[in-house]
Amino acid sequence: MMDLIVFSVGNNRYSLNIENIQRIIQAEALTAIPNANKVIDGMMNYEGRVIKVLNFRKLIGLPAYDKELVELFTRLKIDHQDWMNKLEYSIENGSVFTKSVNPYKCELGIWLNNFNSYDDEVSKILKSLITNQRYLYTFSSDLLELCKSDKQNAVELMKKDLHDVYNRMINDLDSFIDNLETVANSLQKLLIYEYNNIRFAIKVDSIEDIVQIDENKIMESDNSINELELYGISDINGVLVNIIKSITIQSKEGNYGNQL
């Protein structure tokens, strides 16, 4: 039997032998390394030792996590502009508004409800964004209800107050987008890996599970790339997971990956 820690990178699932993982910590700001291998984000101090940080996204050819977040939040901003346009039309014309007015059920609300940041500036923006997003939805719900009995007053309140709340939320969203590199670090995790006194950190998107599998049930796979060797793949709770055998990264000092 093999004990594994399963992690996600984009839509991909990988796993490492848990006996080689010392600890899981939050991603943090790093010190750059001149002329380092392109898959290395930098170096950090861990328990009094300087270790390198391998970006698993770069290793398998995925775009940086903060770039994906930019795409996500840019889309969410466009979605809210469309939401606001439809809300205005419904109030002005007394028509049925078909979109949600529950701040906890929209995609942005769900995402924000599951996010925390260690960065004080991001936390400040986050607090303001959540406050304005929730107030926007609550106020909109009140206006839609008022529109049933007093359409003129609902329209006036929408033009006078609702737009201000909406603009504050969009400004907060823009500030959040401007800080997505820090946001990405707040979300990603570092696996502190050590084998035969070789230690480095592996940056991943999230930790999914800790599982035990039968090695005889690992299926062969041809997904290995130059730096990443796999035992194969295994179906774990209905999801295909790549089982990593070794990671070997070239540096000026030589390889600093080894058998996992």
Buried (B, 14 or more C-beta within 10 A) or exposed (E): EBEBBBBBBBEBBBBBBBEBBBEEEEBBEBEEBEEBBEBBBBBBEBEEEEBBBBBBBBBBEBEBBBBBBBEBBEEBBEBBEEBBEBBBEBBBEEEEBEBBBEBEEBEBBEEBEEBEBEBEEBEEBBEBBBBBBBBBBBBBBBBBEBBEEEBEEBBEBBEEEBEEBBEBBBBBBEBBBEBBBBBBBBBBBBBBBBBEEBBBBBBBBEBBBEBEBEEEEBEEBEEBEEBBBBBBBBEBEEEEBBBBBBBEBEBEEEEBBBEB
